[in-house]
Amino acid sequence: MRLVIIGILSAFSLLAQQTSWSSSDSAFNHFYNLEYDQAIAEIEKLVAKDPHSPALHNHLAQCIQFREMFKVGALESELVSGNNSFLRRPKIDTTPEIEKRFQDEIQKAITLSEARLKANPNDAAALYALGASYALRGNWNFLVRKAWRDALSDATTARKMHNKVTELDPSNYDARLVQGAHDYVVGSLPTFYKMLGFLVGFRGDREKGIQTLQAVADKGKANSVDAKVFLCAIYRREQRWPAAAPILEELIRRFPRNYLFRFEQSQMYSALGQKDKAIATIQKCAELKQSGAPGFAGLASERIYYHIGNIQFWYKDYDQAVENLKKAAAGSAALDLNTGTLAWMRLGQLYDVTNRRNLAVEAYRKAIAFAPEAEAAKESRGYLSSPYRRQG
């Protein structure tokens, strides 16, 4: 299973990437290049030829899931900070039709895997696929249903399934991805959550989880790329940007149509104090868009304005930041809900630090109206009564 996301790092989305497909498959390349409709079309063809493959039904469910996440900007790493709780991810709204299709594909995969395990309890491929189904369902429970207990329970079940896979075949490093992810996530949860009954025996260990993921990145076959992207997500959260740099460069070379990797690289440069490189990386996206490069032609200019303005905001280039974020906010209809809300909130913060309170309040209200349930909207509500003050 492929993990396109770099920084979302919710407790469960990272445990969902656990089926495998060949890196030569066109569906694989479409998926990692954010082309979910094309990936779905390719997998549907494969399902038609082999409807009894639980892995293919898992692939289809995952593509459906990530398409929904992509639509609302849930793959953006800017939504995550080092102190951000796993349990504060915003809910993803979807349609009943998409909900049904996702659940149908997961149930097909579960039914097929369980039938194979009934015939042979040591069928490693079936155990692997069943663990993937539980992980994907856990991801959906968390992001869409906001049923975090159900989600963590499913993720823990997925981990147990994949533990059995590695017991049967210790050389299977792909199955260790969920173990590393689970160790890191559980090790990052507050003590209260670790006391849940289904977590008995799983204390979690962040560093052990990272080491396991590094082993998968080096020795895994189907999940090597997943592990590398997961490590980038962790390195962002842990603020270990130098460790992420070579991985990001590799991912950009391998999946050149995925502009989120370039956005992430820009955040890395910004965090390392390399403002000019950070902005140049986003400007490269603008050049690729202008040239009509595959994957970039449809990239909204407003997203480029937002990312440049956001970097300028953190570097206190307030006048330039205002101009870019005004353009982003003015065209917020072209942005996903999270980025649009962030653009309005950031603009309000800029107005506050430059002593334009009336404009700041207006921007905060627009942030709230744009996506009332987004974290940036909730934060903006606080600034209506207490102006934003820059720390440091």
C-alpha positions as a Markdown table, in Angstrom:
| # | Residue | x | y | z |
|---|---|---|---|---|
| 1 | Met | 0.0 | 0.0 | 0.0 |
| 2 | Arg | 1.3 | 3.4 | -0.9 |
| 3 | Leu | 1.6 | 6.4 | 1.5 |
| 4 | Val | 1.5 | 9.6 | -0.6 |
| 5 | Ile | 1.0 | 11.7 | 2.5 |
| 6 | Ile | 4.1 | 13.3 | 3.9 |
| 7 | Gly | 3.0 | 15.1 | 7.0 |
| 8 | Ile | -0.6 | 14.3 | 7.9 |
| 9 | Leu | 0.7 | 11.9 | 10.6 |
| 10 | Ser | -2.7 | 11.0 | 12.1 |
| 11 | Ala | -2.5 | 8.0 | 14.3 |
| 12 | Phe | -4.3 | 5.8 | 11.8 |
| 13 | Ser | -3.8 | 7.0 | 8.3 |
| 14 | Leu | -0.2 | 6.0 | 8.7 |
| 15 | Leu | -1.2 | 2.5 | 9.6 |
| 16 | Ala | -3.4 | 2.1 | 6.6 |
| 17 | Gln | -0.7 | 1.6 | 3.9 |
| 18 | Gln | -0.4 | -2.1 | 4.1 |
| 19 | Thr | -1.2 | -3.9 | 0.9 |
| 20 | Ser | 1.4 | -4.3 | -1.8 |
| 21 | Trp | 1.6 | -3.9 | -5.5 |
| 22 | Ser | 4.4 | -3.9 | -8.0 |
| 23 | Ser | 6.3 | -0.6 | -8.3 |
| 24 | Ser | 6.1 | -1.1 | -12.1 |
| 25 | Asp | 2.3 | -1.0 | -12.1 |
| 26 | Ser | 0.8 | 2.1 | -13.7 |
| 27 | Ala | -1.7 | 2.2 | -10.8 |
| 28 | Phe | 1.3 | 2.6 | -8.4 |
| 29 | Asn | 2.7 | 5.5 | -10.4 |
| 30 | His | -0.7 | 7.2 | -10.7 |
| 31 | Phe | -1.3 | 6.8 | -7.0 |
| 32 | Tyr | 2.0 | 8.3 | -5.9 |
| 33 | Asn | 1.6 | 11.2 | -8.4 |
| 34 | Leu | -1.8 | 12.2 | -6.9 |
| 35 | Glu | -3.7 | 10.9 | -9.9 |
| 36 | Tyr | -6.4 | 8.9 | -8.0 |
| 37 | Asp | -9.0 | 8.7 | -10.6 |
| 38 | Gln | -6.5 | 7.1 | -13.0 |
| 39 | Ala | -5.3 | 4.8 | -10.3 |
| 40 | Ile | -8.8 | 3.7 | -9.5 |
| 41 | Ala | -9.5 | 3.0 | -13.2 |
| 42 | Glu | -6.4 | 0.8 | -13.5 |
| 43 | Ile | -7.3 | -1.2 | -10.4 |
| 44 | Glu | -10.9 | -1.7 | -11.5 |
| 45 | Lys | -9.5 | -3.3 | -14.6 |
| 46 | Leu | -7.4 | -5.7 | -12.5 |
| 47 | Val | -10.4 | -6.4 | -10.2 |
| 48 | Ala | -12.5 | -7.3 | -13.2 |
| 49 | Lys | -9.9 | -9.9 | -14.2 |
| 50 | Asp | -9.3 | -11.2 | -10.6 |
| 51 | Pro | -12.3 | -10.4 | -8.4 |
| 52 | His | -11.2 | -12.9 | -5.7 |
| 53 | Ser | -8.0 | -11.0 | -4.8 |
| 54 | Pro | -8.4 | -9.3 | -1.4 |
| 55 | Ala | -5.3 | -7.2 | -2.1 |
| 56 | Leu | -6.9 | -5.6 | -5.1 |
| 57 | His | -10.0 | -4.7 | -3.2 |
| 58 | Asn | -7.8 | -3.1 | -0.5 |
| 59 | His | -6.0 | -1.1 | -3.2 |
| 60 | Leu | -9.3 | 0.2 | -4.5 |
| 61 | Ala | -10.5 | 1.1 | -1.0 |
| 62 | Gln | -7.2 | 2.9 | -0.3 |
| 63 | Cys | -7.4 | 4.9 | -3.6 |
| 64 | Ile | -11.0 | 6.0 | -2.7 |
| 65 | Gln | -9.8 | 7.0 | 0.7 |
| 66 | Phe | -6.9 | 9.0 | -0.4 |
| 67 | Arg | -8.9 | 10.8 | -3.1 |
| 68 | Glu | -11.2 | 12.0 | -0.4 |
| 69 | Met | -8.2 | 13.1 | 1.8 |
| 70 | Phe | -6.6 | 14.9 | -1.2 |
| 71 | Lys | -9.8 | 16.8 | -2.0 |
| 72 | Val | -9.9 | 18.5 | 1.4 |
| 73 | Gly | -6.1 | 19.1 | 1.7 |
| 74 | Ala | -5.6 | 16.4 | 4.4 |
| 75 | Leu | -2.3 | 15.4 | 2.8 |
| 76 | Glu | -0.7 | 18.7 | 3.5 |
| 77 | Ser | 2.1 | 18.6 | 6.0 |
| 78 | Glu | 1.6 | 22.2 | 7.0 |
| 79 | Leu | -1.4 | 20.9 | 9.0 |
| 80 | Val | 1.0 | 19.2 | 11.4 |
| 81 | Ser | 3.4 | 20.6 | 13.9 |
| 82 | Gly | 5.7 | 18.9 | 16.3 |
| 83 | Asn | 3.3 | 19.4 | 19.2 |
| 84 | Asn | 0.1 | 18.6 | 17.3 |
| 85 | Ser | -2.0 | 15.8 | 18.8 |
| 86 | Phe | -2.7 | 12.7 | 16.7 |
| 87 | Leu | -6.3 | 12.9 | 18.0 |
| 88 | Arg | -7.1 | 16.5 | 16.8 |
| 89 | Arg | -7.3 | 15.7 | 13.1 |
| 90 | Pro | -10.3 | 17.4 | 11.5 |
| 91 | Lys | -13.1 | 15.2 | 10.2 |
| 92 | Ile | -13.3 | 14.5 | 6.5 |
| 93 | Asp | -16.8 | 14.9 | 5.1 |
| 94 | Thr | -17.8 | 12.6 | 2.2 |
| 95 | Thr | -20.9 | 11.4 | 0.5 |
| 96 | Pro | -23.0 | 8.3 | 1.4 |
| 97 | Glu | -22.2 | 6.8 | -2.0 |
| 98 | Ile | -18.4 | 7.1 | -1.4 |
| 99 | Glu | -18.8 | 5.8 | 2.1 |
| 100 | Lys | -20.7 | 2.7 | 0.8 |
| 101 | Arg | -18.2 | 2.0 | -1.9 |
| 102 | Phe | -15.3 | 2.2 | 0.5 |
| 103 | Gln | -17.0 | -0.1 | 3.0 |
| 104 | Asp | -18.1 | -2.5 | 0.3 |
| 105 | Glu | -14.5 | -2.9 | -0.9 |
| 106 | Ile | -13.2 | -3.4 | 2.6 |
| 107 | Gln | -15.8 | -6.0 | 3.4 |
| 108 | Lys | -15.1 | -7.9 | 0.2 |
| 109 | Ala | -11.4 | -8.0 | 1.1 |
| 110 | Ile | -12.1 | -9.2 | 4.6 |
| 111 | Thr | -14.5 | -11.9 | 3.4 |
| 112 | Leu | -12.0 | -13.2 | 0.9 |
| 113 | Ser | -9.1 | -13.2 | 3.3 |
| 114 | Glu | -11.1 | -14.9 | 6.1 |
| 115 | Ala | -12.1 | -17.6 | 3.6 |
| 116 | Arg | -8.5 | -18.3 | 2.7 |
| 117 | Leu | -7.5 | -18.3 | 6.4 |
| 118 | Lys | -10.2 | -20.8 | 7.2 |
| 119 | Ala | -8.7 | -23.2 | 4.8 |
| 120 | Asn | -5.1 | -22.4 | 5.9 |
| 121 | Pro | -4.6 | -20.4 | 9.1 |
| 122 | Asn | -0.9 | -19.9 | 8.1 |
| 123 | Asp | -1.6 | -18.3 | 4.8 |
| 124 | Ala | 0.8 | -15.3 | 5.1 |
| 125 | Ala | -0.6 | -13.4 | 2.1 |
| 126 | Ala | -4.2 | -13.7 | 3.5 |
| 127 | Leu | -3.0 | -12.5 | 6.9 |
| 128 | Tyr | -1.2 | -9.6 | 5.3 |
| 129 | Ala | -4.3 | -8.6 | 3.3 |
| 130 | Leu | -6.6 | -9.0 | 6.3 |
| 131 | Gly | -4.4 | -6.8 | 8.4 |
| 132 | Ala | -4.4 | -4.2 | 5.6 |
| 133 | Ser | -8.2 | -4.2 | 5.6 |
| 134 | Tyr | -8.4 | -3.5 | 9.3 |
| 135 | Ala | -5.8 | -0.8 | 9.0 |
| 136 | Leu | -7.7 | 0.9 | 6.1 |
| 137 | Arg | -11.0 | 0.7 | 8.0 |
| 138 | Gly | -9.3 | 2.1 | 11.1 |
| 139 | Asn | -8.1 | 5.0 | 9.0 |
| 140 | Trp | -11.6 | 5.6 | 7.7 |
| 141 | Asn | -13.1 | 5.3 | 11.2 |
| 142 | Phe | -10.7 | 8.0 | 12.4 |
| 143 | Leu | -10.7 | 10.5 | 9.6 |
| 144 | Val | -14.3 | 10.2 | 8.4 |
| 145 | Arg | -16.3 | 8.8 | 11.4 |
| 146 | Lys | -14.1 | 10.4 | 14.0 |
| 147 | Ala | -14.5 | 7.1 | 16.0 |
| 148 | Trp | -11.0 | 7.2 | 17.3 |
| 149 | Arg | -11.4 | 4.2 | 19.7 |
| 150 | Asp | -12.6 | 2.0 | 16.9 |
| 151 | Ala | -9.8 | 3.3 | 14.7 |
| 152 | Leu | -7.1 | 2.6 | 17.2 |
| 153 | Ser | -8.6 | -0.9 | 17.9 |
| 154 | Asp | -8.6 | -1.7 | 14.2 |
| 155 | Ala | -5.0 | -0.4 | 13.9 |
| 156 | Thr | -3.9 | -2.6 | 16.8 |
| 157 | Thr | -5.7 | -5.7 | 15.2 |
| 158 | Ala | -3.8 | -4.9 | 12.0 |
| 159 | Arg | -0.5 | -4.9 | 13.9 |
| 160 | Lys | -1.3 | -8.3 | 15.4 |
| 161 | Met | -2.1 | -9.7 | 12.0 |
| 162 | His | 1.2 | -8.5 | 10.6 |
| 163 | Asn | 3.1 | -9.7 | 13.6 |
| 164 | Lys | 1.9 | -13.2 | 12.6 |
| 165 | Val | 3.2 | -12.6 | 9.1 |
| 166 | Thr | 6.7 | -11.8 | 10.3 |
| 167 | Glu | 6.6 | -14.8 | 12.6 |
| 168 | Leu | 5.9 | -17.0 | 9.6 |
| 169 | Asp | 8.5 | -15.3 | 7.5 |
| 170 | Pro | 11.1 | -13.2 | 9.4 |
| 171 | Ser | 12.6 | -12.0 | 6.1 |
| 172 | Asn | 9.3 | -10.2 | 5.2 |
| 173 | Tyr | 10.3 | -6.6 | 5.9 |
| 174 | Asp | 7.2 | -5.3 | 4.1 |
| 175 | Ala | 5.0 | -6.6 | 6.9 |
| 176 | Arg | 7.1 | -4.7 | 9.5 |
| 177 | Leu | 5.9 | -1.4 | 8.2 |
| 178 | Val | 2.7 | -1.6 | 10.3 |
| 179 | Gln | 4.8 | -2.7 | 13.3 |
| 180 | Gly | 7.0 | 0.4 | 13.1 |
| 181 | Ala | 4.1 | 2.7 | 12.5 |
| 182 | His | 2.2 | 1.2 | 15.4 |
| 183 | Asp | 5.2 | 1.5 | 17.8 |
| 184 | Tyr | 5.7 | 5.1 | 16.8 |
| 185 | Val | 2.1 | 6.1 | 17.1 |
| 186 | Val | 1.3 | 4.3 | 20.4 |
| 187 | Gly | 4.6 | 5.6 | 21.8 |
| 188 | Ser | 3.5 | 9.1 | 21.0 |
| 189 | Leu | 0.0 | 8.8 | 22.6 |
| 190 | Pro | -0.7 | 10.2 | 26.1 |
| 191 | Thr | -0.6 | 7.7 | 28.9 |
| 192 | Phe | -4.4 | 7.6 | 29.3 |
| 193 | Tyr | -4.9 | 6.3 | 25.8 |
| 194 | Lys | -2.2 | 3.6 | 26.3 |
| 195 | Met | -4.3 | 2.1 | 29.1 |
| 196 | Leu | -7.1 | 1.1 | 26.7 |
| 197 | Gly | -7.8 | -2.7 | 26.9 |
| 198 | Phe | -6.9 | -3.5 | 23.3 |
| 199 | Leu | -3.5 | -1.9 | 23.7 |
| 200 | Val | -2.5 | -4.3 | 26.5 |
| 201 | Gly | 1.0 | -5.6 | 25.6 |
| 202 | Phe | 1.7 | -2.6 | 23.3 |
| 203 | Arg | 3.5 | 0.1 | 25.1 |
| 204 | Gly | 4.9 | 1.7 | 22.0 |
| 205 | Asp | 8.4 | 3.0 | 21.4 |
| 206 | Arg | 8.9 | 6.0 | 19.2 |
| 207 | Glu | 12.6 | 5.3 | 18.5 |
| 208 | Lys | 12.1 | 1.6 | 18.0 |
| 209 | Gly | 9.3 | 2.5 | 15.5 |
| 210 | Ile | 11.7 | 4.8 | 13.6 |
| 211 | Gln | 14.4 | 2.1 | 13.5 |
| 212 | Thr | 11.9 | -0.5 | 12.2 |
| 213 | Leu | 10.8 | 1.9 | 9.5 |
| 214 | Gln | 14.4 | 2.6 | 8.5 |
| 215 | Ala | 14.8 | -1.2 | 8.1 |
| 216 | Val | 11.7 | -1.4 | 5.9 |
| 217 | Ala | 13.0 | 1.6 | 3.8 |
| 218 | Asp | 16.3 | -0.2 | 3.3 |
| 219 | Lys | 15.2 | -3.8 | 2.9 |
| 220 | Gly | 11.6 | -3.8 | 2.0 |
| 221 | Lys | 10.3 | -4.5 | -1.4 |
| 222 | Ala | 6.7 | -3.5 | -1.9 |
| 223 | Asn | 6.7 | -1.1 | 1.1 |
| 224 | Ser | 10.1 | 0.5 | 0.8 |
| 225 | Val | 8.7 | 3.7 | -0.6 |
| 226 | Asp | 5.9 | 3.7 | 2.0 |
| 227 | Ala | 8.5 | 3.6 | 4.8 |
| 228 | Lys | 10.5 | 6.4 | 3.3 |
| 229 | Val | 7.5 | 8.7 | 3.0 |
| 230 | Phe | 6.4 | 7.7 | 6.6 |
| 231 | Leu | 9.9 | 8.6 | 7.8 |
| 232 | Cys | 9.6 | 12.0 | 6.1 |
| 233 | Ala | 6.3 | 12.5 | 8.1 |
| 234 | Ile | 8.0 | 11.6 | 11.3 |
| 235 | Tyr | 11.1 | 13.7 | 10.7 |
| 236 | Arg | 8.8 | 16.7 | 10.1 |
| 237 | Arg | 7.0 | 16.0 | 13.4 |
| 238 | Glu | 10.3 | 15.4 | 15.2 |
| 239 | Gln | 11.9 | 18.4 | 13.5 |
| 240 | Arg | 14.7 | 16.2 | 12.1 |
| 241 | Trp | 14.8 | 17.9 | 8.7 |
| 242 | Pro | 18.4 | 17.0 | 7.7 |
| 243 | Ala | 17.4 | 13.3 | 7.9 |
| 244 | Ala | 14.5 | 14.0 | 5.6 |
| 245 | Ala | 16.4 | 15.9 | 2.9 |
| 246 | Pro | 17.9 | 12.9 | 0.9 |
| 247 | Ile | 14.6 | 11.0 | 1.1 |
| 248 | Leu | 12.7 | 14.0 | -0.3 |
| 249 | Glu | 15.1 | 14.4 | -3.2 |
| 250 | Glu | 14.7 | 10.7 | -4.1 |
| 251 | Leu | 10.9 | 11.0 | -4.0 |
| 252 | Ile | 10.8 | 14.1 | -6.2 |
| 253 | Arg | 13.0 | 12.3 | -8.8 |
| 254 | Arg | 10.9 | 9.2 | -8.7 |
| 255 | Phe | 7.4 | 10.8 | -8.7 |
| 256 | Pro | 7.9 | 14.1 | -10.5 |
| 257 | Arg | 4.2 | 14.9 | -10.9 |
| 258 | Asn | 3.6 | 15.0 | -7.2 |
| 259 | Tyr | 3.8 | 18.6 | -6.2 |
| 260 | Leu | 3.2 | 17.9 | -2.5 |
| 261 | Phe | 6.8 | 16.5 | -2.3 |
| 262 | Arg | 8.1 | 19.9 | -3.5 |
| 263 | Phe | 5.8 | 21.7 | -1.1 |
| 264 | Glu | 7.3 | 19.5 | 1.7 |
| 265 | Gln | 10.8 | 20.2 | 0.5 |
| 266 | Ser | 10.1 | 23.9 | 0.7 |
| 267 | Gln | 8.9 | 23.5 | 4.3 |
| 268 | Met | 12.2 | 21.7 | 5.0 |
| 269 | Tyr | 14.3 | 24.5 | 3.7 |
| 270 | Ser | 12.2 | 27.0 | 5.6 |
| 271 | Ala | 12.6 | 25.1 | 8.8 |
| 272 | Leu | 16.4 | 24.9 | 8.2 |
| 273 | Gly | 16.6 | 28.7 | 7.9 |
| 274 | Gln | 17.1 | 28.6 | 4.1 |
| 275 | Lys | 14.4 | 31.1 | 3.1 |
| 276 | Asp | 15.7 | 31.7 | -0.5 |
| 277 | Lys | 15.8 | 27.9 | -1.2 |
| 278 | Ala | 12.3 | 27.5 | 0.3 |
| 279 | Ile | 10.8 | 30.2 | -1.9 |
| 280 | Ala | 12.8 | 29.0 | -5.0 |
| 281 | Thr | 11.3 | 25.5 | -4.6 |
| 282 | Ile | 7.7 | 26.9 | -4.7 |
| 283 | Gln | 8.7 | 29.2 | -7.6 |
| 284 | Lys | 9.8 | 26.1 | -9.4 |
| 285 | Cys | 6.3 | 24.8 | -9.0 |
| 286 | Ala | 5.0 | 28.0 | -10.6 |
| 287 | Glu | 7.4 | 27.5 | -13.5 |
| 288 | Leu | 6.3 | 23.9 | -14.0 |
| 289 | Lys | 2.7 | 25.1 | -13.9 |
| 290 | Gln | 3.3 | 27.8 | -16.5 |
| 291 | Ser | 5.0 | 25.4 | -18.8 |
| 292 | Gly | 2.1 | 22.9 | -18.6 |
| 293 | Ala | 4.2 | 20.2 | -17.0 |
| 294 | Pro | 2.3 | 17.0 | -16.2 |
| 295 | Gly | 0.9 | 17.1 | -12.7 |
| 296 | Phe | 1.3 | 20.9 | -12.4 |
| 297 | Ala | -0.9 | 22.3 | -15.1 |
| 298 | Gly | -4.0 | 22.0 | -12.8 |
| 299 | Leu | -2.2 | 23.2 | -9.7 |
| 300 | Ala | -4.1 | 26.3 | -8.5 |
| 301 | Ser | -2.0 | 29.5 | -8.5 |
| 302 | Glu | -3.6 | 30.3 | -5.2 |
| 303 | Arg | -1.8 | 27.4 | -3.6 |
| 304 | Ile | 1.5 | 28.8 | -4.8 |
| 305 | Tyr | 0.6 | 32.2 | -3.4 |
| 306 | Tyr | -0.3 | 30.7 | -0.1 |
| 307 | His | 2.9 | 28.7 | 0.3 |
| 308 | Ile | 5.2 | 31.6 | -0.6 |
| 309 | Gly | 3.2 | 34.0 | 1.6 |
| 310 | Asn | 3.3 | 31.5 | 4.5 |
| 311 | Ile | 7.1 | 31.3 | 4.3 |
| 312 | Gln | 7.3 | 35.1 | 4.1 |
| 313 | Phe | 5.1 | 35.3 | 7.2 |
| 314 | Trp | 7.4 | 33.2 | 9.3 |
| 315 | Tyr | 10.4 | 35.2 | 8.1 |
| 316 | Lys | 8.6 | 38.4 | 9.0 |
| 317 | Asp | 8.6 | 39.7 | 5.4 |
| 318 | Tyr | 5.1 | 41.1 | 6.3 |
| 319 | Asp | 4.5 | 43.4 | 3.3 |
| 320 | Gln | 5.3 | 40.7 | 0.8 |
| 321 | Ala | 3.4 | 38.1 | 2.8 |
| 322 | Val | 0.3 | 40.2 | 2.8 |
| 323 | Glu | 0.3 | 40.6 | -0.9 |
| 324 | Asn | 0.7 | 36.9 | -1.6 |
| 325 | Leu | -1.8 | 35.8 | 1.0 |
| 326 | Lys | -4.3 | 38.4 | -0.2 |
| 327 | Lys | -4.1 | 36.7 | -3.6 |
| 328 | Ala | -4.5 | 33.3 | -2.1 |
| 329 | Ala | -7.5 | 34.3 | 0.0 |
| 330 | Ala | -9.2 | 36.2 | -2.8 |
| 331 | Gly | -9.2 | 33.0 | -4.8 |
| 332 | Ser | -9.9 | 30.7 | -1.9 |
| 333 | Ala | -12.7 | 29.0 | -3.9 |
| 334 | Ala | -9.9 | 27.3 | -5.8 |
| 335 | Leu | -8.3 | 25.9 | -2.6 |
| 336 | Asp | -9.2 | 22.9 | -0.5 |
| 337 | Leu | -10.9 | 23.6 | 2.8 |
| 338 | Asn | -7.8 | 23.4 | 5.0 |
| 339 | Thr | -5.6 | 25.6 | 2.9 |
| 340 | Gly | -8.3 | 28.1 | 2.3 |
| 341 | Thr | -9.0 | 28.5 | 6.0 |
| 342 | Leu | -5.3 | 28.8 | 6.7 |
| 343 | Ala | -4.9 | 31.5 | 4.1 |
| 344 | Trp | -7.6 | 33.6 | 5.7 |
| 345 | Met | -6.3 | 33.0 | 9.2 |
| 346 | Arg | -2.7 | 33.8 | 8.3 |
| 347 | Leu | -3.9 | 37.0 | 6.6 |
| 348 | Gly | -5.7 | 38.0 | 9.7 |
| 349 | Gln | -2.6 | 37.3 | 11.8 |
| 350 | Leu | -0.6 | 39.5 | 9.4 |
| 351 | Tyr | -3.1 | 42.3 | 9.8 |
| 352 | Asp | -2.8 | 42.0 | 13.6 |
| 353 | Val | 1.0 | 42.2 | 13.7 |
| 354 | Thr | 0.9 | 45.2 | 11.4 |
| 355 | Asn | -1.8 | 46.9 | 13.5 |
| 356 | Arg | -4.7 | 46.7 | 11.1 |
| 357 | Arg | -7.2 | 45.2 | 13.6 |
| 358 | Asn | -10.4 | 45.8 | 11.6 |
| 359 | Leu | -9.0 | 44.0 | 8.6 |
| 360 | Ala | -7.7 | 41.2 | 10.9 |
| 361 | Val | -11.2 | 40.6 | 12.4 |
| 362 | Glu | -12.7 | 40.5 | 8.9 |
| 363 | Ala | -10.2 | 37.9 | 7.8 |
| 364 | Tyr | -10.7 | 35.8 | 10.8 |
| 365 | Arg | -14.5 | 35.8 | 10.2 |
| 366 | Lys | -13.9 | 34.7 | 6.6 |
| 367 | Ala | -11.7 | 31.9 | 7.9 |
| 368 | Ile | -14.4 | 30.7 | 10.2 |
| 369 | Ala | -17.1 | 30.9 | 7.5 |
| 370 | Phe | -14.9 | 29.1 | 4.9 |
| 371 | Ala | -14.6 | 25.9 | 6.9 |
| 372 | Pro | -16.1 | 26.2 | 10.4 |
| 373 | Glu | -14.8 | 22.8 | 11.7 |
| 374 | Ala | -11.2 | 23.3 | 10.5 |
| 375 | Glu | -8.5 | 23.7 | 13.1 |
| 376 | Ala | -7.6 | 27.1 | 11.7 |
| 377 | Ala | -11.2 | 28.2 | 12.0 |
| 378 | Lys | -11.3 | 27.2 | 15.6 |
| 379 | Glu | -8.1 | 29.1 | 16.2 |
| 380 | Ser | -9.4 | 32.1 | 14.4 |
| 381 | Arg | -12.4 | 32.3 | 16.8 |
| 382 | Gly | -10.0 | 33.0 | 19.6 |
| 383 | Tyr | -8.4 | 35.9 | 17.7 |
| 384 | Leu | -11.8 | 37.7 | 17.4 |
| 385 | Ser | -11.6 | 38.6 | 21.1 |
| 386 | Ser | -7.8 | 38.5 | 21.6 |
| 387 | Pro | -5.5 | 39.8 | 18.8 |
| 388 | Tyr | -2.8 | 37.5 | 17.5 |
| 389 | Arg | 0.6 | 38.3 | 18.9 |
| 390 | Arg | 3.8 | 37.0 | 17.4 |
| 391 | Gln | 6.0 | 35.0 | 19.7 |
| 392 | Gly | 9.7 | 35.4 | 18.9 |
